[in-house]
Amino acid sequence: METIKATTRQISSKGAQHELRRKGWIPAVVYGTEVKNLPIQVMGVELDQALRHQTTNMPFKLDIDGKEHQVMVYELQRHPVKGNVLHADFKQINLNEKVHTSVPIVMAGNPELGVATLVRHSVEIKCLPMEIPESFTANVEGMTIGDVILVKDLDIPANIELGLDEDEAVVSILAPKAASEEAVEAEGEAEATAKAAEEAK
């Protein structure tokens, strides 16, 4: 389990937070029964390293001024263009209590005909923190146009509770033209979201 060091900080102005980031720190908050709503700061390099080694839905240790807490990433605010983390929210957890989270879906293989398209990018689940899978694999090898992969087709361990209908589609094999149109639409939505985030700063 990854460990990230942090120190407490005073609630500060936007200007002070910009200065923190300039020095390599990321302003953050950790929520929980023990810490309440505690403003902290973490080193950006350590956070980036932890996120490279594991997905954001996995638990890790947060060392706040020498005291360790088990946490998960609750939310990350990233720069809409550069992609670097601007602010992080962490949620304190109990390793013996189940948590709600989402697990990304990754595709494997190549369809025989058509283009494999993710209908859902993740699956909502409930399980113990240390039992959270890094991802679910959707194998599209040999599939053809019109084929779909449903939630129940994924290899989901029995100890994991699903947060959505098992008959919901997660992958669809589309004709090339339909897949291209869907990609353009998704790109337009992403650009709109990035623009809105930039305007809100």
KEVEX-205015 format. One record per residue (C-alpha): z, x, y; residue number from 1; residue in three letters. Coordinates in Angstrom, 2 decimals, padded with zeros to 5 digits, m for minus. Each point is the difference from the previous one (the first is absolute). Layout:
<site pz="Z" px="X" py="Y" nr="NUM" rest="ala"/>
...
REM end
This chain:
<site pz="000.00" px="000.00" py="000.00" nr="1" rest="met"/>
<site pz="m001.01" px="001.38" py="003.39" nr="2" rest="glu"/>
<site pz="002.69" px="000.79" py="002.60" nr="3" rest="thr"/>
<site pz="m000.62" px="m000.20" py="003.74" nr="4" rest="ile"/>
<site pz="002.50" px="001.37" py="002.51" nr="5" rest="lys"/>
<site pz="000.81" px="m002.04" py="003.09" nr="6" rest="ala"/>
<site pz="002.39" px="m000.01" py="002.94" nr="7" rest="thr"/>
<site pz="001.34" px="m002.88" py="002.03" nr="8" rest="thr"/>
<site pz="m001.41" px="m000.54" py="003.46" nr="9" rest="arg"/>
<site pz="000.72" px="m002.04" py="003.09" nr="10" rest="gln"/>
<site pz="m002.24" px="m002.97" py="000.76" nr="11" rest="ile"/>
<site pz="m002.39" px="001.44" py="002.56" nr="12" rest="ser"/>
<site pz="m002.91" px="m000.84" py="002.26" nr="13" rest="ser"/>
<site pz="m003.65" px="000.29" py="m001.00" nr="14" rest="lys"/>
<site pz="m000.20" px="003.21" py="001.99" nr="15" rest="gly"/>
<site pz="002.86" px="001.52" py="m001.97" nr="16" rest="ala"/>
<site pz="m001.64" px="m001.07" py="m003.26" nr="17" rest="gln"/>
<site pz="m003.23" px="001.69" py="001.05" nr="18" rest="his"/>
<site pz="002.01" px="003.17" py="000.63" nr="19" rest="glu"/>
<site pz="001.55" px="m000.29" py="m003.48" nr="20" rest="leu"/>
<site pz="m003.46" px="m000.22" py="m001.57" nr="21" rest="arg"/>
<site pz="m001.18" px="002.98" py="002.04" nr="22" rest="arg"/>
<site pz="002.80" px="002.02" py="m001.61" nr="23" rest="lys"/>
<site pz="m001.01" px="m001.14" py="m003.49" nr="24" rest="gly"/>
<site pz="002.54" px="m002.81" py="m000.45" nr="25" rest="trp"/>
<site pz="m000.79" px="m003.59" py="m000.93" nr="26" rest="ile"/>
<site pz="002.28" px="m002.72" py="001.46" nr="27" rest="pro"/>
<site pz="001.17" px="m002.37" py="m002.71" nr="28" rest="ala"/>
<site pz="002.55" px="m002.67" py="m000.93" nr="29" rest="val"/>
<site pz="001.77" px="m000.55" py="m003.31" nr="30" rest="val"/>
<site pz="001.30" px="m003.47" py="m000.89" nr="31" rest="tyr"/>
<site pz="002.67" px="m000.79" py="m002.60" nr="32" rest="gly"/>
<site pz="003.46" px="m001.33" py="m000.79" nr="33" rest="thr"/>
<site pz="001.60" px="003.41" py="000.50" nr="34" rest="glu"/>
<site pz="m001.95" px="001.27" py="002.97" nr="35" rest="val"/>
<site pz="m000.82" px="m003.33" py="001.74" nr="36" rest="lys"/>
<site pz="m002.85" px="000.81" py="002.42" nr="37" rest="asn"/>
<site pz="000.26" px="003.75" py="000.47" nr="38" rest="leu"/>
<site pz="m002.42" px="001.86" py="002.32" nr="39" rest="pro"/>
<site pz="m000.98" px="003.35" py="m001.53" nr="40" rest="ile"/>
<site pz="m002.65" px="002.67" py="000.29" nr="41" rest="gln"/>
<site pz="m001.80" px="001.80" py="m002.83" nr="42" rest="val"/>
<site pz="m002.23" px="003.05" py="000.01" nr="43" rest="met"/>
<site pz="m003.64" px="m001.11" py="m000.07" nr="44" rest="gly"/>
<site pz="m000.97" px="002.82" py="m002.37" nr="45" rest="val"/>
<site pz="002.63" px="m001.04" py="m002.56" nr="46" rest="glu"/>
<site pz="m000.99" px="m003.67" py="000.19" nr="47" rest="leu"/>
<site pz="m003.70" px="000.83" py="m000.39" nr="48" rest="asp"/>
<site pz="000.80" px="002.21" py="m002.99" nr="49" rest="gln"/>
<site pz="002.08" px="m002.72" py="m001.67" nr="50" rest="ala"/>
<site pz="m002.72" px="m002.59" py="000.51" nr="51" rest="leu"/>
<site pz="m002.59" px="002.35" py="m001.53" nr="52" rest="arg"/>
<site pz="002.10" px="000.45" py="m003.12" nr="53" rest="his"/>
<site pz="000.71" px="m003.69" py="m000.53" nr="54" rest="gln"/>
<site pz="m001.15" px="m003.39" py="001.23" nr="55" rest="thr"/>
<site pz="001.92" px="m001.79" py="002.75" nr="56" rest="thr"/>
<site pz="001.37" px="m002.61" py="m002.40" nr="57" rest="asn"/>
<site pz="002.01" px="002.59" py="m001.99" nr="58" rest="met"/>
<site pz="003.72" px="000.68" py="000.65" nr="59" rest="pro"/>
<site pz="001.22" px="003.34" py="001.36" nr="60" rest="phe"/>
<site pz="003.11" px="001.58" py="001.46" nr="61" rest="lys"/>
<site pz="000.67" px="000.06" py="003.73" nr="62" rest="leu"/>
<site pz="002.50" px="002.72" py="000.96" nr="63" rest="asp"/>
<site pz="001.51" px="m001.16" py="003.31" nr="64" rest="ile"/>
<site pz="002.22" px="002.70" py="001.49" nr="65" rest="asp"/>
<site pz="000.97" px="001.16" py="m003.49" nr="66" rest="gly"/>
<site pz="000.58" px="m003.45" py="m001.57" nr="67" rest="lys"/>
<site pz="m002.61" px="m001.24" py="m002.49" nr="68" rest="glu"/>
<site pz="m001.30" px="m003.55" py="m000.12" nr="69" rest="his"/>
<site pz="m002.49" px="m001.53" py="m002.46" nr="70" rest="gln"/>
<site pz="m002.80" px="m001.59" py="002.04" nr="71" rest="val"/>
<site pz="m003.55" px="m001.27" py="m000.09" nr="72" rest="met"/>
<site pz="m002.58" px="m000.05" py="002.78" nr="73" rest="val"/>
<site pz="000.09" px="m003.46" py="001.57" nr="74" rest="tyr"/>
<site pz="m002.71" px="000.52" py="002.60" nr="75" rest="glu"/>
<site pz="m002.03" px="002.84" py="001.48" nr="76" rest="leu"/>
<site pz="m001.61" px="m000.17" py="003.43" nr="77" rest="gln"/>
<site pz="m003.01" px="002.31" py="000.13" nr="78" rest="arg"/>
<site pz="m002.28" px="001.11" py="002.80" nr="79" rest="his"/>
<site pz="m003.08" px="m002.28" py="m000.22" nr="80" rest="pro"/>
<site pz="m002.43" px="002.92" py="000.28" nr="81" rest="val"/>
<site pz="001.77" px="003.18" py="m001.14" nr="82" rest="lys"/>
<site pz="001.93" px="m001.70" py="m002.81" nr="83" rest="gly"/>
<site pz="003.20" px="002.00" py="000.54" nr="84" rest="asn"/>
<site pz="003.36" px="m001.77" py="m000.28" nr="85" rest="val"/>
<site pz="001.45" px="m001.07" py="003.37" nr="86" rest="leu"/>
<site pz="003.08" px="m001.88" py="m001.23" nr="87" rest="his"/>
<site pz="001.60" px="m000.75" py="m003.36" nr="88" rest="ala"/>
<site pz="002.33" px="m002.72" py="m001.25" nr="89" rest="asp"/>
<site pz="002.04" px="000.70" py="m003.15" nr="90" rest="phe"/>
<site pz="001.94" px="m002.50" py="m002.10" nr="91" rest="lys"/>
<site pz="003.13" px="001.01" py="m001.86" nr="92" rest="gln"/>
<site pz="m000.06" px="m001.04" py="m003.67" nr="93" rest="ile"/>
<site pz="002.21" px="m000.12" py="m003.08" nr="94" rest="asn"/>
<site pz="m001.65" px="001.64" py="m003.00" nr="95" rest="leu"/>
<site pz="001.65" px="m002.57" py="m002.28" nr="96" rest="asn"/>
<site pz="m001.37" px="m003.02" py="001.88" nr="97" rest="glu"/>
<site pz="m003.57" px="m001.30" py="m000.21" nr="98" rest="lys"/>
<site pz="m002.19" px="000.24" py="003.10" nr="99" rest="val"/>
<site pz="m003.13" px="m001.76" py="001.16" nr="100" rest="his"/>
<site pz="m002.92" px="002.31" py="000.72" nr="101" rest="thr"/>
<site pz="m003.75" px="000.34" py="m000.49" nr="102" rest="ser"/>
<site pz="m001.93" px="002.33" py="m002.30" nr="103" rest="val"/>
<site pz="m003.54" px="001.16" py="000.89" nr="104" rest="pro"/>
<site pz="m002.94" px="m000.72" py="m002.32" nr="105" rest="ile"/>
<site pz="m002.38" px="002.85" py="m000.83" nr="106" rest="val"/>
<site pz="m003.34" px="m000.43" py="m001.74" nr="107" rest="met"/>
<site pz="m001.21" px="002.14" py="m002.91" nr="108" rest="ala"/>
<site pz="m003.41" px="000.24" py="m001.63" nr="109" rest="gly"/>
<site pz="m003.38" px="m001.30" py="001.10" nr="110" rest="asn"/>
<site pz="m001.49" px="m003.46" py="m000.47" nr="111" rest="pro"/>
<site pz="m003.22" px="m000.27" py="m002.01" nr="112" rest="glu"/>
<site pz="m001.56" px="m002.15" py="002.71" nr="113" rest="leu"/>
<site pz="001.17" px="m000.86" py="003.51" nr="114" rest="gly"/>
<site pz="002.67" px="001.39" py="002.32" nr="115" rest="val"/>
<site pz="003.74" px="m000.15" py="m000.78" nr="116" rest="ala"/>
<site pz="001.92" px="m001.42" py="002.96" nr="117" rest="thr"/>
<site pz="003.76" px="m000.33" py="000.43" nr="118" rest="leu"/>
<site pz="000.94" px="m003.59" py="000.75" nr="119" rest="val"/>
<site pz="003.64" px="001.03" py="000.33" nr="120" rest="arg"/>
<site pz="001.11" px="003.54" py="000.85" nr="121" rest="his"/>
<site pz="003.50" px="m000.44" py="m001.39" nr="122" rest="ser"/>
<site pz="002.21" px="m002.17" py="m002.20" nr="123" rest="val"/>
<site pz="003.41" px="m001.30" py="001.10" nr="124" rest="glu"/>
<site pz="002.74" px="000.70" py="m002.55" nr="125" rest="ile"/>
<site pz="003.77" px="m000.01" py="m000.51" nr="126" rest="lys"/>
<site pz="001.81" px="002.63" py="m002.07" nr="127" rest="cys"/>
<site pz="002.59" px="002.77" py="000.12" nr="128" rest="leu"/>
<site pz="m000.90" px="002.72" py="002.54" nr="129" rest="pro"/>
<site pz="m000.39" px="002.77" py="m002.59" nr="130" rest="met"/>
<site pz="m002.35" px="m002.19" py="m002.07" nr="131" rest="glu"/>
<site pz="m002.57" px="m000.54" py="002.76" nr="132" rest="ile"/>
<site pz="m003.45" px="001.15" py="m001.20" nr="133" rest="pro"/>
<site pz="m002.05" px="002.20" py="002.32" nr="134" rest="glu"/>
<site pz="m003.05" px="m002.22" py="m000.59" nr="135" rest="ser"/>
<site pz="m001.71" px="m002.46" py="m002.32" nr="136" rest="phe"/>
<site pz="m003.40" px="000.97" py="m001.44" nr="137" rest="thr"/>
<site pz="m002.89" px="m002.45" py="m000.15" nr="138" rest="ala"/>
<site pz="m002.62" px="001.34" py="m002.43" nr="139" rest="asn"/>
<site pz="m003.48" px="m001.24" py="000.96" nr="140" rest="val"/>
<site pz="m001.90" px="002.10" py="m002.56" nr="141" rest="glu"/>
<site pz="m002.99" px="m001.91" py="m001.42" nr="142" rest="gly"/>
<site pz="000.58" px="m003.16" py="002.06" nr="143" rest="met"/>
<site pz="m002.86" px="m001.91" py="001.65" nr="144" rest="thr"/>
<site pz="m000.70" px="m002.30" py="002.95" nr="145" rest="ile"/>
<site pz="002.25" px="m003.04" py="m000.06" nr="146" rest="gly"/>
<site pz="002.75" px="001.61" py="m002.07" nr="147" rest="asp"/>
<site pz="003.54" px="000.02" py="001.36" nr="148" rest="val"/>
<site pz="003.30" px="001.65" py="m000.83" nr="149" rest="ile"/>
<site pz="003.06" px="m002.23" py="000.32" nr="150" rest="leu"/>
<site pz="003.61" px="000.99" py="000.59" nr="151" rest="val"/>
<site pz="000.77" px="m000.75" py="m003.67" nr="152" rest="lys"/>
<site pz="m002.70" px="002.49" py="m001.05" nr="153" rest="asp"/>
<site pz="001.95" px="002.87" py="001.56" nr="154" rest="leu"/>
<site pz="002.37" px="002.06" py="m002.13" nr="155" rest="asp"/>
<site pz="003.26" px="m001.22" py="001.52" nr="156" rest="ile"/>
<site pz="003.27" px="000.95" py="m001.81" nr="157" rest="pro"/>
<site pz="002.19" px="m002.85" py="m001.26" nr="158" rest="ala"/>
<site pz="002.92" px="001.09" py="002.21" nr="159" rest="asn"/>
<site pz="m001.99" px="m000.76" py="003.16" nr="160" rest="ile"/>
<site pz="000.01" px="m003.47" py="001.57" nr="161" rest="glu"/>
<site pz="m003.20" px="m001.09" py="001.74" nr="162" rest="leu"/>
<site pz="000.04" px="m001.47" py="003.47" nr="163" rest="gly"/>
<site pz="m003.35" px="m001.77" py="m000.32" nr="164" rest="leu"/>
<site pz="m002.00" px="m002.12" py="m002.44" nr="165" rest="asp"/>
<site pz="m001.12" px="001.97" py="m003.05" nr="166" rest="glu"/>
<site pz="m003.37" px="m001.78" py="000.12" nr="167" rest="asp"/>
<site pz="m000.78" px="001.33" py="003.48" nr="168" rest="glu"/>
<site pz="m003.02" px="002.31" py="000.19" nr="169" rest="ala"/>
<site pz="000.55" px="003.61" py="001.05" nr="170" rest="val"/>
<site pz="m003.48" px="001.47" py="m000.58" nr="171" rest="val"/>
<site pz="m003.43" px="m001.65" py="000.13" nr="172" rest="ser"/>
<site pz="m003.38" px="001.43" py="m000.98" nr="173" rest="ile"/>
<site pz="m002.48" px="m000.98" py="002.73" nr="174" rest="leu"/>
<site pz="m003.70" px="000.42" py="000.55" nr="175" rest="ala"/>
<site pz="m000.69" px="003.03" py="002.27" nr="176" rest="pro"/>
<site pz="m001.00" px="m002.14" py="003.00" nr="177" rest="lys"/>
<site pz="003.14" px="m002.16" py="m000.16" nr="178" rest="ala"/>
<site pz="002.20" px="003.08" py="m000.34" nr="179" rest="ala"/>
<site pz="m001.67" px="001.60" py="003.05" nr="180" rest="ser"/>
<site pz="000.59" px="m003.10" py="002.13" nr="181" rest="glu"/>
<site pz="003.64" px="m000.11" py="m001.08" nr="182" rest="glu"/>
<site pz="000.44" px="003.67" py="000.93" nr="183" rest="ala"/>
<site pz="m001.43" px="m000.60" py="003.48" nr="184" rest="val"/>
<site pz="002.36" px="m002.92" py="000.51" nr="185" rest="glu"/>
<site pz="003.00" px="002.08" py="m001.12" nr="186" rest="ala"/>
<site pz="m001.02" px="002.83" py="002.35" nr="187" rest="glu"/>
<site pz="m000.18" px="m002.45" py="002.91" nr="188" rest="gly"/>
<site pz="003.49" px="m001.29" py="m000.77" nr="189" rest="glu"/>
<site pz="001.35" px="003.57" py="m000.16" nr="190" rest="ala"/>
<site pz="m001.54" px="000.87" py="003.36" nr="191" rest="glu"/>
<site pz="001.49" px="m003.13" py="001.58" nr="192" rest="ala"/>
<site pz="003.44" px="000.86" py="m001.38" nr="193" rest="thr"/>
<site pz="m000.23" px="003.58" py="001.31" nr="194" rest="ala"/>
<site pz="m001.07" px="m001.24" py="003.45" nr="195" rest="lys"/>
<site pz="002.87" px="m002.48" py="000.15" nr="196" rest="ala"/>
<site pz="002.50" px="002.70" py="m000.98" nr="197" rest="ala"/>
<site pz="m001.35" px="002.36" py="002.67" nr="198" rest="glu"/>
<site pz="000.24" px="m002.71" py="002.68" nr="199" rest="glu"/>
<site pz="003.57" px="m000.79" py="m001.03" nr="200" rest="ala"/>
<site pz="001.17" px="003.58" py="000.60" nr="201" rest="lys"/>
REM end
